[in-house]
């Protein structure tokens, strides 16, 4: 006998009446046997279907329950048959049943009704229902058959797809997909904005329409890599918009795979980097400009410094030379004036002798000034190399040898031992001599000069003090004291060139030290010179 | 005979005056630059005409000289056979240590600061005659 093989497709309407009647198609043999055979076949098909196939009466009582229903809803046939169909309804869906039954009674079919049902374990599932009236032989509606398909996974997939599509659509980046022939399959809003083409204008076209001349051979290379399953990240290139303008973009291309893992296309994300590139170019240019300007500035500074150094050197040479050359004529003046005083004083009156004396004094002073300027400019030009200096020896030598310090009564107290310093012997001799000379000179008339000399340790330095009992320096004048040609007194009171302390300061500066003074303006002055302690290299050999 | 090498005429005058004041009646010859000094001393050294070009008993040498510097004259003198024996007194306006040291190294006998007083001249000549 031939049995029509039926596709178990709940969407085909006449299947719902499977349990009761079937229209015979091609029948050979006894109608009864054939009918039984067919029924058995159909029953097997129903029973083993993946879909839940259930029948109920018009009161909603479950009459049949297939294996699919057991699987989907979790209740066995024994548990379900005889129960109300609402067994599998979530509480908030109970009122679907009266609605369904009323439509069934009217002979209506309900197709692909998506709703939610409840499993035995309490979980909810999304289902798609197809419900049809069951008629008896007389055509009277006696119940309903329901085919329920679990669409939970389907719904979840749909939800994900929707969400994903929303992401793609709302992205500002251009997200495009193409197949392995490079034909555009999808085109999001970002792509529309970036390239100026509507989706309808480009879908189905080759992606090369976006590539300017010279870039079209990028496509075969991209496709080759995609086919091998290789991603492309942040590939910077140029594309062309609908209006012909070019834009710089950064591309990321990934393979799209089907369920079996086979590469079936590519998704591209394009980011417009034109602005960024412009900004980068700007920055580079600005940096380049800056570097150029810096270099120019440095060059100018170098040139100026060289100029300045040259000018300073020339000045120093000049002051040295001129001072040197002035000494000759000054010497002549002194010589002749003295000669006249010696040889012709008897032929001169008091006035005449007085004039000559003034000439002598003037030229002496000039000579002293010139010598001080010479000393100063020599110090300023000198290349001072420091070494171990024993202040004990140095100070004692000055005190012993300098004639100034012996003219008249002078009391000099040296508190030995004086600490040694890292300095320059002749510069230090010059500085200390000047301090001592001042200490002796600037006393009130009739007062015997008393000079105290000592040293003290100050951190890594040594400070040499020269204290006198002289006329002192008022605080308001102290700041200018070490300046060039600074004098606080008239020549008649105390002679001096005003260079002495400038020499001290220059000498000490050159040795890398500092100098200063303290005075209340009445009770003498204390001058100091501070220099580093001798460096270790020397102290080892000094003993 | 005192041989004075000095370019400044005032210094020459004052030197002569100082000699007179010290009663040093020694004949004096004078060269006003280093080159002339060497020329004279060269001739004197050769002793071809001792009357015209006597070898001096002492040379007073200024340092800052035109044409040839005092130190170069000194160096030259000390390289000669006869003239090297003549004592040299450096006259200088310089107070510099380095000049003193160099004069010493090059073989000068004494270093005087200009203008020399008659006393210092007298003393110098006395010292040098003792050595001679």
Boltz contact constraints between the chains, C-beta under 6 A:
constraints:
  - contact:
      token1: [A, 327]
      token2: [B, 93]
      max_distance: 6.0
  - contact:
      token1: [A, 328]
      token2: [B, 8]
      max_distance: 6.0
  - contact:
      token1: [A, 331]
      token2: [B, 115]
      max_distance: 6.0
  - contact:
      token1: [A, 332]
      token2: [B, 10]
      max_distance: 6.0
  - contact:
      token1: [A, 335]
      token2: [B, 14]
      max_distance: 6.0
  - contact:
      token1: [A, 335]
      token2: [B, 115]
      max_distance: 6.0
